[in-house]
Amino acid sequence: MNLALKYRPKILDEVLGQNHLLGKKAPLRSLIEAEVLPHTFLYGPPGSGKTTLARIIATVLDRPFFEMNATTLKVEELRKIFKNYANALQKPLIFIDEVHRLSKNQQEVLLPFMENNSALIIGASTENPYYSMTAAMRSRSHLFELEALDDQAMECYLDRVVGMEGINLQSESKAFLISSSSGDARAMLNLLESGIAIENPLCLKTLKQIRPYAMQAGSSEDESHYELTSAMIKSIRGSDIDAGIYYLARLISGGEPAEFIARRLAILASEDIGNANPNALNLASSTLNIVKHIGYPEARISLSQLVIYLASSPKSNSAYLAINKAQKTIKEGEIYPVPAHIKTHAKDYLYPHDFNGWVQQNYLEKDLLFYENKGIGFEKKLAEWREKIKITRSIY
């Protein structure tokens, strides 16, 4: 028995949680039902229904369905499918999972068949595939983002399955199935299936033994999730190591994903520390990369190290303020042309290396001031470097 497969939605109206795409008069649904859907790439978190939606589209459009994965896709297979359907009235739908992993060569093979509509190409990925696709692929397709199912949609789906299967589920077990799966319907049903293989009625203790850490956000209450994250960030910003570690432990105990925590800390490294200690961003980047590969429980150690380092670092938000001021200036309409002497191939450009590293020339039509060096930590050294660059150099 595979509950995820057994209860996979078969029609558009059974798809849960994607009302922005599939609700009445929503764009994707309208394109599907009008049978004018172009080549499409779907992305979103695991269990949000990307593959299911592709299969439903194939059914609605009455197209032969071929499912592939970019990591194992062979060009010869594609060419064979295109050849077999070259003269067919109904062209196939080719679904490619992990589409962001398509090589440039694979994309080039697909391109002419996309151009002449020899098949409808639908790709799926947990990552936004926009930047991994060539410009030619992007211009011939649409990109739609699926969202993780909210708790209400998850509960509705779970109630349906439990009712149909005659499963006796305790209320706290039901809440854990929903909250610990964090919008991943497949993961929820897989956990349910494993649990009832052990016991029925299914109790919370058994579920926690199978899944000791939540798949995503550990708190089922958004307020707790955001409040704990905010408290950790503010504690680190205030250089309180123990408070930062405490809130880190709370987040980990609640099942907060290590990658989410690392991403938040990486933002802090630039926003609140910046060039007062540039190495903070390096350590945050390394930590983010590490936790992607090792996960819990070991990831907690790397996160702890990073929290201690960030809390101990000198703090400066000068980089954060600088980009905010620049964006505000542009938003308010201060748009200036690039000076002629620094445009591409300009003959009047003064190459600084020909003047011992620095030469006086204007790079903006109007003098603007966004960055203010606070002289904190390494920022003081950066200010000294900048002044030394100008001293004793040629002035044009």
C-alpha positions as CSV (number, residue, x, y, z in Angstrom):
1,M,0.0,0.0,0.0
2,N,1.4,3.4,-1.0
3,L,-1.0,6.0,0.3
4,A,0.7,8.9,-1.6
5,L,0.2,7.1,-4.9
6,K,-3.3,5.8,-4.0
7,Y,-4.6,9.2,-3.1
8,R,-2.8,11.3,-5.7
9,P,-5.2,13.9,-7.2
10,K,-6.5,12.9,-10.6
11,I,-8.3,16.1,-11.7
12,L,-7.6,19.8,-11.2
13,D,-10.3,20.2,-8.7
14,E,-8.7,17.7,-6.4
15,V,-5.4,19.6,-6.3
16,L,-5.0,21.3,-2.9
17,G,-3.2,24.5,-2.0
18,Q,-2.5,26.1,-5.4
19,N,-5.4,28.4,-5.7
20,H,-3.2,31.2,-7.0
21,L,-2.6,29.0,-10.1
22,L,-5.5,26.6,-10.3
23,G,-8.4,28.5,-8.7
24,K,-11.3,29.7,-10.8
25,K,-10.0,32.0,-13.6
26,A,-6.4,31.6,-12.2
27,P,-3.8,31.9,-15.0
28,L,-2.5,28.3,-15.2
29,R,-5.9,26.7,-15.0
30,S,-7.2,29.0,-17.7
31,L,-4.3,28.0,-20.0
32,I,-4.8,24.3,-19.3
33,E,-8.6,24.3,-19.9
34,A,-8.3,26.4,-23.0
35,E,-5.7,23.9,-24.3
36,V,-3.2,26.7,-25.1
37,L,-0.6,25.9,-22.4
38,P,2.9,26.6,-23.7
39,H,6.0,24.9,-22.5
40,T,6.0,25.3,-18.8
41,F,8.4,25.0,-15.9
42,L,7.0,24.4,-12.4
43,Y,9.0,24.9,-9.2
44,G,8.2,24.6,-5.6
45,P,9.0,22.7,-2.4
46,P,8.8,18.8,-2.2
47,G,5.3,17.4,-2.0
48,S,3.6,20.5,-3.4
49,G,2.2,18.6,-6.4
50,K,4.5,19.3,-9.4
51,T,4.5,15.8,-10.8
52,T,0.9,15.3,-10.0
53,L,-0.1,18.5,-11.8
54,A,2.0,17.5,-14.9
55,R,0.1,14.2,-15.1
56,I,-3.3,15.9,-14.7
57,I,-2.4,18.3,-17.5
58,A,-1.5,15.3,-19.8
59,T,-4.9,13.8,-19.0
60,V,-6.8,17.1,-19.6
61,L,-5.0,17.6,-22.9
62,D,-5.3,13.9,-23.8
63,R,-1.6,13.7,-24.5
64,P,0.8,10.7,-24.3
65,F,2.8,11.2,-21.1
66,F,6.5,10.5,-20.8
67,E,8.2,11.1,-17.4
68,M,12.0,11.6,-17.2
69,N,14.6,13.0,-14.8
70,A,17.3,15.4,-16.0
71,T,20.0,13.6,-14.1
72,T,19.5,10.4,-16.1
73,L,18.0,11.8,-19.3
74,K,19.6,10.5,-22.5
75,V,19.4,12.6,-25.6
76,E,18.8,9.4,-27.7
77,E,15.6,8.8,-25.7
78,L,14.3,12.2,-26.5
79,R,15.1,11.9,-30.2
80,K,13.3,8.5,-30.3
81,I,10.2,10.0,-28.8
82,F,10.1,12.9,-31.2
83,K,10.7,10.6,-34.1
84,N,7.9,8.2,-33.1
85,Y,5.4,11.1,-32.8
86,A,6.6,13.0,-35.8
87,N,3.5,12.4,-37.8
88,A,1.0,11.9,-34.9
89,L,-2.0,14.2,-34.6
90,Q,-1.6,14.3,-30.8
91,K,1.8,15.3,-29.7
92,P,3.3,13.9,-26.4
93,L,3.8,15.7,-23.1
94,I,7.3,15.2,-21.9
95,F,7.7,15.8,-18.2
96,I,11.3,16.4,-16.9
97,D,12.0,16.4,-13.2
98,E,15.0,18.1,-11.7
99,V,14.9,20.3,-14.8
100,H,17.4,22.8,-13.3
101,R,20.0,20.0,-13.9
102,L,19.6,19.9,-17.6
103,S,22.9,20.4,-19.3
104,K,23.3,23.0,-22.1
105,N,23.6,20.2,-24.6
106,Q,20.3,18.7,-23.5
107,Q,18.6,22.1,-23.7
108,E,20.0,22.6,-27.2
109,V,18.5,19.2,-28.2
110,L,15.1,20.2,-26.8
111,L,15.1,23.7,-28.3
112,P,14.1,22.9,-32.0
113,F,11.4,20.6,-30.9
114,M,10.0,23.2,-28.5
115,E,10.2,25.7,-31.3
116,N,8.0,23.6,-33.7
117,N,5.8,22.2,-30.9
118,S,6.8,18.6,-31.6
119,A,6.0,18.0,-27.9
120,L,4.7,19.9,-24.9
121,I,7.6,20.2,-22.4
122,I,6.9,20.5,-18.7
123,G,9.7,20.7,-16.3
124,A,9.7,20.6,-12.5
125,S,12.2,21.5,-9.8
126,T,12.5,22.3,-6.1
127,E,14.7,25.2,-7.2
128,N,13.9,28.1,-9.4
129,P,15.2,26.9,-12.8
130,Y,15.2,30.3,-14.4
131,Y,18.9,31.0,-14.2
132,S,19.9,27.4,-15.2
133,M,17.9,27.7,-18.4
134,T,19.2,29.3,-21.6
135,A,17.7,32.5,-22.8
136,A,16.2,30.6,-25.7
137,M,14.5,28.2,-23.4
138,R,13.1,30.9,-21.2
139,S,11.7,32.9,-24.1
140,R,9.7,29.8,-25.2
141,S,8.1,28.9,-21.9
142,H,6.3,30.1,-18.8
143,L,7.5,29.7,-15.2
144,F,5.0,29.0,-12.4
145,E,5.8,28.7,-8.7
146,L,3.9,26.2,-6.5
147,E,3.5,26.8,-2.8
148,A,3.9,24.4,0.1
149,L,0.4,23.3,1.3
150,D,-0.8,25.3,4.3
151,D,-2.1,23.5,7.4
152,Q,-5.7,23.7,6.3
153,A,-5.0,22.0,3.0
154,M,-2.9,19.4,4.7
155,E,-5.6,18.7,7.3
156,C,-8.3,18.4,4.6
157,Y,-6.1,15.9,2.6
158,L,-5.2,13.9,5.8
159,D,-8.9,13.7,6.9
160,R,-9.8,12.3,3.5
161,V,-7.2,9.6,3.6
162,V,-7.8,8.7,7.2
163,G,-11.5,8.4,6.6
164,M,-11.2,6.3,3.4
165,E,-8.6,4.0,5.1
166,G,-10.5,3.6,8.4
167,I,-7.4,4.7,10.4
168,N,-7.8,5.6,14.1
169,L,-5.7,8.7,14.6
170,Q,-5.3,10.5,17.9
171,S,-5.6,14.3,17.8
172,E,-2.0,15.0,18.8
173,S,-0.8,12.5,16.2
174,K,-2.8,14.3,13.6
175,A,-1.3,17.6,14.6
176,F,2.2,16.2,14.5
177,L,1.7,14.7,11.0
178,I,0.7,18.0,9.7
179,S,3.1,20.3,11.5
180,S,6.2,18.1,11.1
181,S,5.6,17.7,7.3
182,S,5.5,21.4,6.7
183,G,3.5,21.5,3.5
184,D,4.8,18.3,2.0
185,A,1.8,16.1,1.4
186,R,3.8,13.1,0.3
187,A,6.0,13.2,3.4
188,M,2.9,13.3,5.6
189,L,1.3,10.3,4.0
190,N,4.6,8.4,4.0
191,L,4.9,9.0,7.8
192,L,1.3,8.0,8.3
193,E,1.8,4.8,6.3
194,S,4.9,3.8,8.3
195,G,3.1,4.6,11.6
196,I,0.0,2.5,10.9
197,A,2.3,-0.4,9.9
198,I,3.4,-0.4,13.5
199,E,0.2,0.3,15.3
200,N,-3.4,1.4,14.9
201,P,-4.5,3.6,16.7
202,L,-1.4,5.6,16.0
203,C,0.1,7.5,18.9
204,L,2.4,10.5,18.9
205,K,5.3,8.7,20.5
206,T,5.6,6.3,17.6
207,L,5.5,9.1,15.0
208,K,8.3,11.0,16.9
209,Q,10.4,7.9,17.0
210,I,10.1,7.6,13.2
211,R,10.6,11.3,12.6
212,P,12.5,12.9,15.5
213,Y,13.0,16.2,13.5
214,A,10.4,18.1,11.5
215,M,10.9,18.3,7.8
216,Q,10.7,22.1,7.9
217,A,9.6,24.8,10.3
218,G,9.4,23.1,13.7
219,S,6.6,25.3,15.2
220,S,3.1,24.7,13.9
221,E,2.4,28.3,15.0
222,D,3.8,30.9,12.7
223,E,4.1,33.4,15.6
224,S,6.4,31.1,17.5
225,H,8.5,30.4,14.4
226,Y,9.1,34.0,13.6
227,E,9.4,35.2,17.2
228,L,12.1,32.7,18.0
229,T,14.0,33.5,14.8
230,S,13.7,37.2,15.5
231,A,14.9,36.7,19.1
232,M,18.0,34.8,17.9
233,I,18.9,37.5,15.4
234,K,18.4,40.3,17.9
235,S,20.4,38.5,20.5
236,I,23.3,38.1,18.2
237,R,23.0,41.7,17.0
238,G,23.3,42.6,20.7
239,S,26.4,40.5,21.1
240,D,24.7,38.2,23.7
241,I,26.2,34.8,23.0
242,D,24.2,32.8,25.5
243,A,20.9,34.2,24.4
244,G,21.7,33.5,20.8
245,I,22.6,29.9,21.6
246,Y,19.5,29.5,23.7
247,Y,17.2,30.6,20.8
248,L,19.2,28.5,18.4
249,A,18.5,25.5,20.6
250,R,14.8,26.4,20.7
251,L,14.7,26.5,16.9
252,I,16.6,23.2,16.6
253,S,14.4,21.5,19.2
254,G,11.3,22.6,17.3
255,G,12.6,21.0,14.1
256,E,13.6,24.2,12.3
257,P,15.6,23.2,9.2
258,A,19.3,23.8,9.5
259,E,19.4,25.5,6.1
260,F,16.8,28.0,7.1
261,I,18.7,29.0,10.2
262,A,22.0,29.2,8.3
263,R,20.4,31.5,5.7
264,R,19.1,33.8,8.3
265,L,22.6,34.0,9.9
266,A,24.2,34.6,6.5
267,I,21.9,37.6,6.1
268,L,22.9,38.9,9.5
269,A,26.6,38.5,8.7
270,S,26.2,41.2,6.0
271,E,23.4,43.3,7.4
272,D,24.7,43.7,11.0
273,I,28.4,42.9,10.8
274,G,29.4,43.7,7.2
275,N,33.0,45.0,6.7
276,A,33.5,45.4,10.5
277,N,34.5,41.8,10.2
278,P,34.3,40.6,6.5
279,N,35.2,37.0,7.6
280,A,31.8,36.7,9.2
281,L,30.2,36.4,5.8
282,N,32.8,33.7,4.8
283,L,32.0,31.6,7.8
284,A,28.3,32.1,7.3
285,S,28.7,30.9,3.7
286,S,30.7,27.9,4.7
287,T,28.2,27.0,7.4
288,L,25.3,27.2,4.9
289,N,27.2,24.9,2.6
290,I,28.1,22.5,5.4
291,V,24.6,22.1,6.8
292,K,23.2,21.4,3.3
293,H,25.4,18.2,3.3
294,I,25.4,16.9,6.8
295,G,22.0,17.9,8.3
296,Y,21.0,17.2,11.9
297,P,22.1,16.3,14.5
298,E,25.7,17.3,13.5
299,A,24.6,20.5,11.8
300,R,23.8,22.0,15.2
301,I,27.5,22.2,16.0
302,S,28.3,24.2,13.0
303,L,25.4,26.5,13.7
304,S,26.5,26.9,17.3
305,Q,30.0,27.9,16.1
306,L,28.6,30.5,13.7
307,V,26.3,32.0,16.3
308,I,29.2,32.4,18.8
309,Y,31.4,34.0,16.1
310,L,28.7,36.4,14.9
311,A,27.8,37.5,18.4
312,S,31.4,38.1,19.2
313,S,32.1,40.1,16.1
314,P,32.1,44.0,15.9
315,K,28.9,45.2,14.4
316,S,28.3,47.7,11.5
317,N,25.3,48.1,9.3
318,S,27.0,50.6,6.9
319,A,26.7,48.2,3.9
320,Y,23.0,47.7,4.7
321,L,22.4,51.5,5.0
322,A,24.4,52.2,1.8
323,I,22.4,50.0,-0.5
324,N,19.1,51.2,1.0
325,K,20.0,54.8,0.4
326,A,21.1,54.1,-3.2
327,Q,17.8,52.3,-3.9
328,K,15.8,55.1,-2.4
329,T,17.6,57.6,-4.5
330,I,16.8,55.7,-7.7
331,K,13.2,55.1,-6.7
332,E,12.8,58.9,-6.2
333,G,13.8,59.4,-9.8
334,E,17.5,60.4,-9.6
335,I,18.6,58.6,-12.7
336,Y,21.8,59.9,-14.3
337,P,23.5,58.8,-17.5
338,V,26.8,57.0,-17.5
339,P,29.6,59.6,-18.1
340,A,30.9,59.3,-21.7
341,H,34.5,58.7,-20.6
342,I,33.7,55.5,-18.7
343,K,31.3,53.9,-21.3
344,T,32.4,50.8,-23.1
345,H,35.3,51.4,-25.5
346,A,35.5,55.1,-24.4
347,K,38.8,56.6,-25.6
348,D,39.0,59.2,-22.8
349,Y,38.9,56.7,-20.0
350,L,41.8,57.0,-17.6
351,Y,43.1,53.5,-16.7
352,P,44.0,53.7,-13.0
353,H,46.9,51.2,-13.3
354,D,48.6,53.6,-15.7
355,F,48.7,56.1,-12.8
356,N,50.2,54.0,-10.0
357,G,46.7,52.7,-9.1
358,W,44.6,55.8,-8.8
359,V,43.7,58.8,-10.9
360,Q,41.2,61.7,-10.4
361,Q,38.2,61.3,-12.6
362,N,34.4,61.4,-12.3
363,Y,32.4,58.2,-12.3
364,L,29.0,59.8,-11.6
365,E,27.5,62.9,-13.3
366,K,26.6,64.2,-9.8
367,D,28.3,63.6,-6.5
368,L,26.3,61.2,-4.4
369,L,27.0,59.9,-0.9
370,F,25.6,56.5,0.2
371,Y,28.3,54.9,2.2
372,E,29.5,56.2,5.5
373,N,32.4,54.3,7.0
374,K,31.8,53.9,10.8
375,G,35.4,53.0,11.6
376,I,34.3,49.9,13.4
377,G,36.6,46.9,13.4
378,F,38.0,46.1,9.9
379,E,36.1,49.1,8.5
380,K,38.7,51.3,10.0
381,K,41.4,49.4,8.0
382,L,39.4,49.7,4.8
383,A,39.2,53.5,5.3
384,E,42.9,53.7,5.8
385,W,43.5,51.6,2.6
386,R,41.2,53.9,0.6
387,E,43.1,57.0,1.7
388,K,46.5,55.4,1.1
389,I,45.5,54.5,-2.5
390,K,45.2,58.2,-3.2
391,I,48.2,59.5,-1.3
392,T,51.3,60.1,-3.5
393,R,49.4,58.9,-6.6
394,S,49.3,61.0,-9.8
395,I,46.5,63.6,-9.9
396,Y,45.1,64.1,-13.3
